[in-house]
Amino acid sequence: MVVNPSAETLDLSLVALFAGWAMTEEVRRRLTDDGFGDLRFNDGVVIQHLLRGPLSITALAERMGVTQQAASKTAADMERRGLLTREPAPGDARTRLLGLTPHATASVEAARAHRAVLDAELAERFGADRIAETRAVLAAVLAHFDHDDAIRHRRVRPPV
């Protein structure tokens, strides 16, 4: 039993997980500096589904793999925080569609820009070839466990 683990002694799954958390936290810190401190990590789970266009609560819940009640509660919170809008569906006044506000859309663009800068910083520090190889290995691991399709279809969820 390792009493004082280090990154060098951890299993690959934990090193990859913790590295991802560290990079995500750095992007979050930079987003806060840009005025997006109201964002929560889990907001991205909802936002990823609304990037292509508005969805009903029913469709959002289905895509997220949660109950309509859970999706509705999350959407109401995000709406209060100025990330989501609710508009009547064309042709069906009973159905309301959730959409992204300009603030939410701007946060997505800012996060993408910060991740690109972070990638460039890591390439500068560790070498572009090593970063490319690391990305390729991790992408192959995702494919090995059949998770690349979830990424392609924006259906990534944390493990249960």
C-alpha positions as CSV (number, residue, x, y, z in Angstrom):
1,M,0.0,0.0,0.0
2,V,1.4,3.4,-1.0
3,V,1.0,5.8,1.9
4,N,2.2,9.0,0.1
5,P,1.2,8.6,-3.6
6,S,2.6,10.9,-6.2
7,A,1.5,11.4,-9.8
8,E,4.3,9.1,-11.0
9,T,3.0,6.2,-8.9
10,L,-0.7,6.5,-9.7
11,D,-2.6,4.3,-12.1
12,L,-3.0,5.8,-15.6
13,S,-6.8,6.3,-15.0
14,L,-6.1,8.4,-12.0
15,V,-3.3,10.5,-13.5
16,A,-5.5,11.2,-16.6
17,L,-8.5,12.1,-14.4
18,F,-6.5,14.4,-12.1
19,A,-4.7,16.0,-15.0
20,G,-8.1,16.7,-16.6
21,W,-9.4,18.2,-13.3
22,A,-6.3,20.4,-12.9
23,M,-6.6,21.7,-16.5
24,T,-10.4,22.2,-16.0
25,E,-9.8,24.1,-12.8
26,E,-7.3,26.4,-14.6
27,V,-9.7,27.1,-17.4
28,R,-12.4,27.9,-14.8
29,R,-10.0,30.3,-13.0
30,R,-9.4,32.1,-16.3
31,L,-13.1,32.2,-17.0
32,T,-13.7,33.8,-13.6
33,D,-11.1,36.4,-14.4
34,D,-13.1,37.1,-17.6
35,G,-16.3,37.7,-15.7
36,F,-17.8,34.2,-16.0
37,G,-17.4,33.3,-12.3
38,D,-21.1,32.4,-12.2
39,L,-20.5,29.2,-14.2
40,R,-20.5,25.8,-12.6
41,F,-18.8,22.7,-14.0
42,N,-22.1,20.9,-14.4
43,D,-23.6,23.8,-16.4
44,G,-21.5,22.4,-19.3
45,V,-23.4,19.2,-19.2
46,V,-26.6,21.1,-20.1
47,I,-24.9,23.7,-22.4
48,Q,-23.3,20.9,-24.6
49,H,-26.8,19.8,-25.5
50,L,-28.1,23.2,-26.4
51,L,-25.2,24.3,-28.6
52,R,-27.0,22.9,-31.7
53,G,-30.2,24.7,-30.9
54,P,-33.1,24.9,-28.4
55,L,-34.6,21.8,-26.8
56,S,-37.7,21.0,-24.7
57,I,-37.2,19.8,-21.1
58,T,-38.3,16.4,-22.3
59,A,-35.6,16.2,-25.0
60,L,-32.9,17.6,-22.7
61,A,-33.8,15.1,-20.0
62,E,-33.6,12.3,-22.5
63,R,-30.2,13.4,-23.8
64,M,-28.8,13.8,-20.3
65,G,-30.2,10.5,-19.1
66,V,-32.0,12.1,-16.2
67,T,-35.7,12.6,-15.2
68,Q,-37.7,15.5,-16.5
69,Q,-37.9,16.8,-12.9
70,A,-34.1,16.8,-12.6
71,A,-33.6,18.5,-16.0
72,S,-36.3,21.1,-15.1
73,K,-34.7,21.9,-11.8
74,T,-31.3,22.3,-13.4
75,A,-32.8,24.5,-16.2
76,A,-34.6,26.7,-13.7
77,D,-31.4,27.3,-11.8
78,M,-29.5,28.1,-15.0
79,E,-32.3,30.4,-16.1
80,R,-32.2,32.3,-12.8
81,R,-28.4,32.7,-13.3
82,G,-28.9,34.1,-16.8
83,L,-27.6,31.2,-18.8
84,L,-30.8,29.9,-20.3
85,T,-34.0,31.3,-21.9
86,R,-37.4,29.6,-22.3
87,E,-39.5,30.4,-25.4
88,P,-42.7,28.9,-26.8
89,A,-42.1,26.2,-29.4
90,P,-43.2,27.2,-32.9
91,G,-46.5,25.6,-33.6
92,D,-47.0,24.3,-30.0
93,A,-47.6,27.0,-27.4
94,R,-47.7,24.3,-24.7
95,T,-44.1,23.4,-25.2
96,R,-41.3,25.7,-24.1
97,L,-37.9,25.4,-25.6
98,L,-34.7,26.0,-23.7
99,G,-32.0,28.1,-25.4
100,L,-28.7,29.6,-24.5
101,T,-28.4,33.3,-23.6
102,P,-25.7,35.5,-25.1
103,H,-23.9,35.2,-21.8
104,A,-23.8,31.4,-22.0
105,T,-22.7,31.4,-25.6
106,A,-19.9,33.9,-24.8
107,S,-18.8,31.6,-22.0
108,V,-18.5,28.7,-24.4
109,E,-16.4,30.8,-26.8
110,A,-14.2,32.0,-23.9
111,A,-13.8,28.5,-22.6
112,R,-12.7,27.2,-26.0
113,A,-10.2,30.1,-26.4
114,H,-8.8,29.4,-22.9
115,R,-8.4,25.6,-23.6
116,A,-6.6,26.5,-26.9
117,V,-4.2,28.8,-25.0
118,L,-3.7,26.2,-22.3
119,D,-2.9,23.5,-25.0
120,A,-0.4,26.0,-26.5
121,E,1.2,26.6,-23.1
122,L,1.6,22.9,-22.5
123,A,3.0,22.3,-25.9
124,E,5.5,25.1,-25.3
125,R,6.5,23.6,-21.9
126,F,6.5,19.9,-22.8
127,G,6.9,19.9,-26.6
128,A,4.2,19.8,-29.2
129,D,5.0,16.2,-30.2
130,R,4.6,14.9,-26.7
131,I,1.3,16.7,-26.2
132,A,0.1,15.4,-29.6
133,E,1.1,11.9,-28.6
134,T,-0.6,12.2,-25.2
135,R,-3.8,13.4,-26.9
136,A,-3.6,10.5,-29.4
137,V,-3.1,7.9,-26.6
138,L,-6.0,9.3,-24.5
139,A,-8.2,9.4,-27.6
140,A,-7.4,5.8,-28.3
141,V,-8.2,4.9,-24.8
142,L,-11.6,6.5,-25.2
143,A,-12.2,4.6,-28.4
144,H,-11.1,1.4,-26.8
145,F,-13.8,1.8,-24.1
146,D,-16.4,2.9,-26.8
147,H,-16.6,6.5,-25.4
148,D,-15.6,8.3,-28.6
149,D,-19.2,8.1,-29.9
150,A,-20.5,9.9,-26.8
151,I,-18.1,12.7,-27.5
152,R,-19.0,13.0,-31.1
153,H,-22.8,13.2,-30.2
154,R,-22.3,15.4,-27.2
155,R,-23.6,12.8,-24.8
156,V,-20.7,12.7,-22.4
157,R,-21.8,12.1,-18.8
158,P,-19.8,11.5,-15.6
159,P,-19.6,7.8,-14.6
160,V,-22.4,6.5,-12.4
